[in-house]
Amino acid sequence: MTREPFVAIVNPHAGNGRCGQRAPQVIAELATHGLEIEAHYTRAPGEATRIAAELAANGKRRFIAVGGDGTSFEVLNGVAPWLALAPDAPGGRISLGFLPLGTGNSFLRDFGAGDTKSAIAALVQGRTRPCDVVRLEHDTGTLHYLNLLSLGFVTDICSLTNRHFKPLGASGYVLGVLATLAKLSSRAVRMRADDGAPRDQSMVFVCVCNSRFTGGRMMMAPSADTSDGMADVVVCDMDRLTLITTFPKIFQGRHVHHPGVSTSRIRRLEFLETEPLDMMIDGELVRHIPKRLDVRPAALDVLV
């Protein structure tokens, strides 16, 4: 039985343009292993979502995100209406592979080196595993993600890094951290986890994580598991000096042992906010009033 071709959605601008230069060669390499690839190149932000949605509506189910975390985020949101929890879903389950040719590829680090060689091997060998997807309802719609959602300091880092340091890769995130520390501030976020009571959470940052890593090699949520049906919430509230001395521990995940950091595991999280908040979701910056977040267990098959 002939297998359905993969649809590769390529962001040629990812990785400061390196993705556009490398993608044809990497896709050609996949073809030498007998994989049939239908490639689509994007030209503007948001186009990967539109392309993925149109193709999924026409019955396509096997996708490859070619770029960085932002490309994967766009493709995921394009196919989101066709994500299915049942293994025998009508039309088949959506599967998503990755060719990490962008700046940040944090999600893949949960499954190994997160490099192109490993990603190619996963596609060639058909190494598929179920993966949870996190859905965020906000004031104007819905977003889905695989990696993490952040509020506060981490979002500020992402904003500054994207504007000034993104071409430097993982090192750029470190520079973003140092520059953002100069204007560090704490604020309260009102939330309710699962069936608990509402609480005002004082924080420098909050991260709701499906996978472990962010910013390349920062192990934000060392206990996160992409297939356990839960998200890990990491809350940090500390002053500037404490954060400076604690930050290096994030590369080994040891920051969670500091008394200024609390962790919990949730299936649902309700945000009791009335004003728009800046959020970083899988490396992409958005501004919305967050309403409700919930984990969709095993909604997607990933090739990793």
C-alpha positions in Angstrom: 0.0 0.0 0.0 1.4 3.4 -1.0 1.9 5.8 1.8 0.6 9.3 1.6 3.3 11.9 0.7 4.6 14.3 3.3 3.7 17.9 3.0 6.8 20.0 3.9 5.9 23.6 4.9 9.1 25.6 4.6 9.8 29.0 6.2 12.7 30.2 4.1 13.3 33.2 6.4 13.9 31.0 9.5 17.4 30.9 11.0 18.1 34.4 9.5 17.6 33.0 6.0 19.6 29.8 6.5 16.5 27.7 6.2 15.8 28.8 2.7 19.3 28.0 1.7 19.4 24.5 3.2 15.9 23.3 2.8 16.1 22.1 -0.8 19.1 20.0 -0.1 17.7 18.4 3.0 14.3 17.7 1.3 16.3 16.1 -1.6 18.1 14.0 0.9 14.8 12.7 2.3 13.8 11.8 -1.3 16.9 9.6 -1.6 15.5 7.5 1.2 12.3 6.9 -0.7 10.1 9.6 1.0 7.8 11.5 -1.3 7.8 15.2 -0.3 5.4 17.9 -1.5 7.1 21.2 -0.5 5.4 24.6 0.0 7.4 27.7 0.8 5.9 30.6 2.8 6.4 34.2 2.0 5.0 36.0 5.1 4.2 35.4 8.8 1.1 33.4 9.3 1.2 31.8 5.8 2.3 28.4 7.2 -1.0 28.3 9.2 -3.1 29.1 6.1 -1.3 26.5 3.9 -1.5 23.8 6.5 -5.2 24.5 7.1 -6.0 24.3 3.4 -4.1 21.1 2.9 -5.6 19.4 6.0 -9.1 20.4 4.8 -8.3 18.6 1.6 -7.4 15.4 3.4 -3.6 15.8 3.9 -2.5 14.3 7.2 1.4 14.0 7.1 3.2 17.3 7.6 6.8 18.4 8.1 7.5 21.8 9.7 10.8 23.1 8.1 12.2 26.0 10.1 12.2 26.7 13.9 9.7 26.5 16.8 7.7 29.4 15.2 7.2 27.4 12.0 6.0 24.4 14.0 3.7 26.6 15.9 2.1 28.0 12.7 1.7 24.5 11.1 0.2 23.1 14.3 -2.4 25.9 14.4 -3.3 25.3 10.8 -4.0 21.6 11.4 -5.6 22.2 14.8 -9.2 21.6 13.7 -8.3 18.1 12.6 -6.4 17.0 15.7 -8.0 13.9 17.0 -7.8 11.9 20.3 -9.0 8.6 18.8 -6.4 6.4 17.1 -9.0 5.5 14.4 -10.1 9.0 13.7 -12.0 9.5 10.4 -9.6 10.6 7.7 -6.6 9.5 9.9 -4.7 11.3 12.6 -2.4 14.3 11.9 1.3 13.5 12.1 4.0 16.2 12.3 7.6 15.8 11.6 10.3 18.5 11.9 13.4 19.7 10.0 15.0 22.0 12.5 16.6 24.6 10.2 15.6 27.7 12.2 17.1 29.6 15.2 15.3 27.9 18.0 14.2 24.2 18.1 13.5 23.8 21.7 10.7 21.2 21.4 12.9 18.6 19.7 15.4 18.6 22.6 13.0 16.5 24.6 13.7 13.7 22.3 17.5 13.9 21.8 20.0 16.2 20.2 17.3 18.2 18.3 19.5 18.4 15.2 18.8 17.9 11.5 20.5 14.5 11.4 18.2 13.1 14.2 15.1 14.7 12.6 15.9 13.1 9.2 16.4 9.7 10.9 13.0 10.0 12.6 11.3 10.7 9.3 13.1 8.0 7.4 12.4 5.4 10.1 8.8 6.6 10.7 9.4 7.0 14.5 6.0 8.2 15.5 4.7 8.8 19.0 1.6 10.4 20.5 2.0 13.9 21.8 -0.1 16.2 24.0 -1.2 19.5 22.6 -2.1 22.5 24.8 -5.0 24.7 23.8 -5.3 28.3 24.9 -8.7 30.1 24.6 -8.4 33.9 24.6 -10.5 36.9 24.0 -10.5 36.6 20.2 -10.0 32.9 19.5 -7.9 29.9 20.2 -4.2 29.0 19.9 -2.5 25.6 20.3 1.1 24.9 21.2 3.6 22.0 21.8 6.4 23.7 23.8 5.4 26.4 26.3 3.5 29.6 27.1 5.2 32.3 29.1 4.2 35.5 30.9 6.5 38.1 32.3 10.2 38.1 32.3 10.5 35.2 29.8 8.2 37.0 27.4 10.3 40.1 27.7 13.4 38.1 26.9 11.8 36.7 23.8 10.8 40.2 22.6 14.2 41.7 23.1 16.0 38.7 21.6 13.8 38.7 18.5 14.5 42.4 18.0 18.3 42.4 18.6 19.9 39.0 19.1 18.0 36.4 17.1 20.8 35.8 14.5 23.1 34.6 17.4 21.0 31.5 18.1 21.0 30.1 21.6 23.6 32.7 22.7 21.2 35.4 21.8 18.7 34.2 24.4 21.4 34.5 27.1 22.1 38.1 26.0 18.4 38.8 26.0 18.3 37.6 29.6 21.1 39.9 30.7 19.6 42.9 28.9 16.1 42.2 30.3 17.3 42.0 33.9 17.9 45.7 33.9 14.1 46.4 34.0 13.0 43.4 36.1 9.6 43.7 37.8 7.1 41.6 39.6 3.3 41.5 39.1 0.3 39.5 40.1 -1.6 37.1 37.8 -4.9 35.8 38.9 -5.4 32.1 38.0 -7.3 29.0 38.9 -5.7 25.5 38.4 -8.0 22.6 37.7 -10.8 22.7 40.3 -8.9 24.7 42.8 -9.6 28.1 44.3 -8.7 31.3 42.5 -5.4 32.9 43.6 -3.4 36.0 42.9 0.0 34.6 41.9 2.9 37.1 42.4 5.5 36.4 39.8 8.5 37.6 37.8 7.4 35.0 35.2 5.0 32.1 34.7 5.6 29.3 32.2 3.1 26.6 31.3 5.1 23.9 29.8 4.3 20.8 27.7 7.9 20.0 27.0 11.1 20.6 29.0 13.2 23.1 27.1 13.0 26.7 26.0 15.5 29.2 24.4 17.5 26.3 22.9 19.1 24.6 26.0 17.3 26.1 28.9 15.6 23.3 30.8 12.6 25.3 32.1 10.5 22.4 33.2 12.8 19.4 33.9 9.9 17.1 34.8 7.6 17.9 31.9 6.4 14.9 29.8 4.9 15.5 26.3 2.6 12.4 26.7 1.3 12.5 30.2 -1.8 14.5 29.6 -0.6 17.3 31.9 1.3 20.6 31.7 3.9 21.7 34.1 3.5 25.2 35.6 6.7 27.0 36.7 6.3 30.2 38.7 9.3 32.4 39.6 9.2 35.3 42.0 12.5 36.7 43.1 14.5 39.9 43.1 17.1 40.9 40.5 20.2 39.7 42.3 18.6 36.4 43.2 17.5 35.8 39.7 21.0 36.6 38.4 22.6 34.1 40.6 19.9 31.5 40.1 19.6 31.8 36.3 22.6 29.6 35.3 21.0 26.7 37.0 18.2 26.6 34.4 20.5 24.9 31.9 20.5 21.8 34.2 16.9 22.3 35.4 18.2 22.9 39.0 16.4 26.4 39.3 13.2 24.6 40.3 14.8 23.7 43.7 15.1 27.4 44.7 12.5 28.6 47.2 11.6 31.4 44.8 10.4 28.9 42.2 7.3 26.8 42.6 6.1 24.1 40.3 2.8 22.3 39.8 1.1 20.0 37.3 -2.3 20.8 35.8 -4.8 19.6 33.2 -6.6 23.0 33.0 -5.7 26.5 33.9 -8.2 29.4 34.0 -6.9 33.0 33.8 -9.0 35.5 35.6 -7.6 38.5 33.8 -9.5 41.4 32.2 -6.7 43.2 30.4 -4.5 42.0 27.5 -1.2 40.4 28.4 2.0 39.9 26.4 2.6 36.2 26.0 5.3 34.1 24.4 4.0 30.9 22.9 6.5 28.6 21.3 8.8 31.5 20.5 6.0 33.7 19.0 4.9 36.9 20.7 1.1 37.5 21.0 -1.0 39.9 23.0 -4.5 38.7 24.2 -6.7 38.4 27.2 -6.0 34.7 28.2 -9.1 32.9 29.3 -8.6 29.1 29.6 -5.8 26.7 29.0 -6.3 22.9 28.8 -4.2 19.9 27.7 -5.5 17.7 24.9 -3.9 14.3 25.6 -2.2 12.5 22.7 -3.9 14.7 20.1 -1.0 14.7 17.7 1.4 12.1 16.4 5.0 13.5 16.2 7.9 12.0 14.3 10.9 12.4 16.7 
